[in-house]
């Protein structure tokens, strides 16, 4: 058993660290304050070869792995603990990969090179106003004509619509839609690549709006209303009425990358806190000398190592299943470990951020300390996005104990 990164992975990690130090770290607060466009960093990502790591080289990718993608996501989160940069990165890795896995050849040849070049974004449109985790209750309707679908309904809490409209030449969403009566539940859902912009032209058949996020403000959260958006039949991903499984695979991939982002922000919080508790003097002693603080720091640092090991095992399993087609690894194992990783790492990030705010005291309440920015970024995955903590527990329980009793 070897806990070291391979030589290739370590060289890749160093290249990401160098990139992040140069382009992300100096600008992340400006991105969060809306004073520096995230697209500037995205362009640099493309120039540096960071986009499309697990994509096939025939589409401009690097024939890399999700372990490498997790490494990149972790380091980007360490450099941008508001999480705008790593969230862009993980979304535009996981969901285009689903297009590569299930899309038709002409669609893959159209979409994936644009993602790699930094002029395209493919996200996820799953959540609806009535709920998010209950995907089987999807109401968005896809009405079929001869060679296309027309979408009617609304998706809520969709990341990246504004980014596509304002800054990209191309983009859309892996979208789950109802293509059979509601009583069919998950057996009546189809996954489509619904473009909202192509070749610099915003398409007709939808409108959208933005929420005012409390955190991770460099990457807007939107809602999108479909009123007849046309999706060509060739943009169907997989088989009709078999979209639920495809969507779940996308969530599995995204979850391990979310865990990696949470590892990165937790590292940043502990590093910032270590410097503070060593230098902050109360009653003539650094506050690190008080066991109530130093013991809690030790506990969080230990749990960080536990979460990192779990996350990278999950990434290793994800590679075995999706990249290497290892028959000894099944999708339930991947889903279980990736849910474990997201649950563990996200909850640790939020707990660490809250503890850091206690250590910083009143100073943490001001933007200048930046601790609160990290807390608000981590909260976006604590309260939802690819499943809440209790949904992760439900997945793990069902897979380990059995669906019939859970």
N, C-alpha and C positions, 0 to 999 in steps of 0.2 A: 504494500500500500504506500503510495507516494502522494504527499500532500502538496508538493511543489507544482507550480504551473509548468507546462512544457516550455522549452526554449522559445518556440514560436509565440506562445501565449504571453510569456514574460516580455518579449520584445514588443508585442502589440500593446501590452499594458503600459509600458514605458512611453510608447508613442502617444497613447491617449493622455497620459499624465502631462506630457510636454505640450500637447495641443490644449488641454484644459487650462494649464498654467498661463498659456499665452493668450488665449482667446476667450475663455469662459470666466475664469476667476476675476479678471479686472472689470468685467462687465455685468456680472450677474445681478448686482443690486440695481444697476441702471435698467436692466431688463425687467426686473420686478417692479420698478417704479415707472415703467413705460417710457423711459428716456433713451433706450437703445433697442432697436428692433431685433427680435430673436432671429429673424431671417438672415441677419448678418453673420451670426454664428453658424447657421445652417449652411450657408454658402461655404464657409471655411471647413465645415465637416466634409462636404463633398470634395473640396480640393485636397483634403488630407486623407481621403479614402476611408472615412469612418462609416459611410452609409452603405447599406446593403451587405453587411458582413456575412450573414448566412445564406445570401442569395446565390443561385447558380451563376457561374461566370458567363454563361451564354447571354445573360440579361444584364451584364455589367457588375455582378456581385463578386465577392471574394472567395466563394466556396469555403467560407469559414463556418463557425459553430455558434451555438447559443451560449456556450461557455465564454467565448470571446465577446459576444454581445453583452453578456452579464458583466464582464470585466469593464467594458466601455461604459455601461450604464452606471456602475458603481463609481467609477472615477469621475464621470460627468456630474453625478450627484454630490460628490465630495467638493467639487469646484463650484457647483450651483445648488446649494441646499434649499433654495426656494422650490427646486425640482422642475422648473419650466423646461430647461435644456434636456435633462434625462427623460422627462415624460414625452417630449417630442421624439426623442431618439427611440425609446422603447415602443411607442405606438407605431412609428414609421419603420419599425423592424418586424414586429409581430404580425401585423395585419397584412402588409404586402407579402409576407411569407405565405399566408393563407391563400392569397391570389396565386402565388407560384405553385402551391400544392394542389389547388382545385380549379384554377382558371384555365380557359382555353388558350392555346398557344398564341394566337394573335393578340389576345388581351394581355398576356404576360409580356410579350414583346413590346407592347405599347406602354404598359404601366411601369414595369420594374426599372427599366433604364432611366426613366424620368425621376423616380425616387432616388436612385443612386446619384444622379446628377444634381440633386438638391432643388429641382424645380417641380417636384411632385410630392404629394402627401396622401397617404391612404390610412384612414383611421377606422374607428368602429362606431356604428350607429345601432345600438341595441335597446338602451333604456327608453321607456316611454313614460308619459306623465303619470299613468296609473301605477307604475312600479318598474323596478329594474331587474331584480334577481329572478322574478317569476317570468322567465323568457317564454315559457309555453303559453302565456296569456297575451302574447304579442297581438296587437290590433292593426298595425300598419298593413294595409292591403296592397297586394300586387295583382293588378288585373291584366290578364294576358290577351294580346291580340295576335296577329299572324306571326310576327317575328320580334316582338318586344313586350315589355311589361310597362304598365303605368302605375306609379306609386301614389297612394292617397293615405294620409295620416300624419302623425307627428312623432319625431324622436326628440328625446330630451337629454340634457347633460351630454352633449356631443362635443368633444374636443377637436378643434382645428378648422371649423367652418370659416371663421374670420381669416385665419391664416391662409387658407386656400384662396379665398376670394380676393384678398388684398395683396398677397405676396407670392403666390405660386402660379405657374402656367397650367398646372394640371392637378386634379385631385378629386377625391371622393371617399366613400366609406363602404366598408364591408357591412352590408345592411341586412338585417333579418326581417323578413316580411311574411305575412300570412298569404298562402296560396291555396288553402283548403278551408272548409268551415271551422269556426272556432272550437267546436266540440272535438276536433281532431287533435287539439293541443299541440304538443311538440312534433307530432307526425305530419302536421300541415304547414310547416315552415320551410322557406327556401332562402338561401343566402345569395345575395346579389352584390356586385360591385356597382354601386350607384354613384356615378360621376356627377359633380356639380360644376366642374370647370374643365375644359379641354382646349388645348392649343391656345390658351390665353383668353378664351371666350367663356363667360358665365352662362350656363345653360338655363333654359326656361323650365318652369314647372315646380318651383319651390320658393319659399322665402325663409328667412332666418333672423334670429336676433341673438344678442349677447347678454349673459349674466354679468353682474359685477362681483367677481370673485373676491373673497376675503384673503386669499393667498394664492401662490403660484400664478401671479398676475401677468407674467410674461407670455402665457399661452392661454388664450381665452377659451371659456366654456360657452357653448352655444345651444340653442334649440333650433330645430329645422322642421318646417312644415312642408310636406309634399302635397302638391295639388295637381298631380298629373305628370310628374317628372318621368320622362321616357328612359327606360333602361333596355338596351338591345338584348335580345335573347342570348346572344353570345357572351354577355357579361354575367350570366348565371354561373355561380360557383358550385360545382358538384351537381348532384341530381335534384330535380324538383321534388319538394316535400322531404328532403333529406338534409335540410340546412341546420337543424339543431346540433347534430354531431359536429359539423364543421365549425360552428360558432364556439362550441365548448373547447375544441382544440385550440382555437385562437386565444380563448381566455387562459387555457393552460400555459401557452407560450408567454403571454403577456404577464402572467402572475409571477413567473420566475424572474422576469426582468424588473418587475415592480419590487420584488424582494431585494434585488441587487441595488436598486435605487435607494431603498430604505437602509441598506447596509452603509451606503455611501454617506447619507445624511447623518446617520448615527455616529459614524467615524468623525465627521466634522464637528458634531456637537460635543463629543467627548474630548476632542483635541482643543476646541475653544474653551471648554470647561476646565480642563487640566491647567491650562495657563492661568485662568482666572483664580481657581481655588488655591493655587500656589502663591499668587501675588497679592490676593485680597487679605488684608490683615484686620482682624477683629480681636479685641482684648489682647493686643500685643503678640498675636500668633496668626500665621496663615490659616485660613479656614480649612485647608486640607489637613491640618493637624487634628481636627476634631473627627472622631471616628464616625459620627453620624453622617459626615460628608464623605470621608475617605472610604468607608466600608461600602456605601452606596455606589460610589464610583467604581470600586472593585467589582461589585456585583454586576453593574451594567456593562463593564468591559468584558467580563466573563461571558455574559449573555450575548454580547456582540460576536464573540468568537463562535459560540454555539450556533447563532443565526447564520453566520457566514458559512460554516461547514454545511449546514442544512441547505442553504441556498445553492452552493456550488455542487452539492450532490444532486439537487433537483435539476440544475443546468446540465450536469453530466447525463442524467437519465433522459432529459429532453433531447439531447444530442443523439443518444442511443436509439431513441424511437423515431425522431423526425429526420435526422440527418443520415445516420448509419443504417437505418432499417434493421436494427438488431432484434431478432425474433424472441430473444429472451426477456425483452422489456415490453410490457403491454401498456395501453393507454391509461388504464385504471391506476397503475403504479405511478405513471407520470402525473396524472391528475392529483393523486394523493399527496405526493411529495411537493408538488408546486403549490398546492393549497396550504400545506404545512409551512412552507417557506414564506409565502405571503403573509399568512396569519402571524407568524413568529416575528418576522422582520419589521413589518409595519407597526405592530403593537409596541415593539421595542423602540422604534424611532420616536413614536409619540410619547412614550413614558420617559425616554431620555431627554426629549425636548422640554417636557414639563419639569423634570428634575433640574435641568440646566437653568431654567427660568427661576427656580427657587434659589439655586446657588448664586445666580447673578443678582437676585433680589430686584429692587426697583429699577435697576439699570436695564433689566431684560424687557421692560415694558415699552421701551423706546426703540424706534427703528434703527437708531445708530448702532445698537448692539447686534442686530441681525438675528438674534436667537429666535425671536418671535416669527421671523420669516420662515425659518426652518420648521417650526412647529406647524404653521399654517400650511406649508407645503406637504408635510407628512400627513396632516389631517385629511387631505383630499383622498388618500387611499385608505384611511382608517374608517371614514364614514361611508365609503362606497367604492366605486370604480373597480371593475372586475371582481366585485363581490365583497361584502362586508366580512368582518371577522367571524360572525356567527354562520354565514354561508360557508366560509372555509371550514369551520368545525363540522357543519352538516356534511360537506363533501367527504371529509376524512372519516367521520363516523359511519356514513353509509358504505364507504369502500372497505372499511376494516371490519365492521360489525355485520353489515348486511342491510340492504334497503328495506327488507320486509319488517324489520323491528325498529327502524329509525325514521 
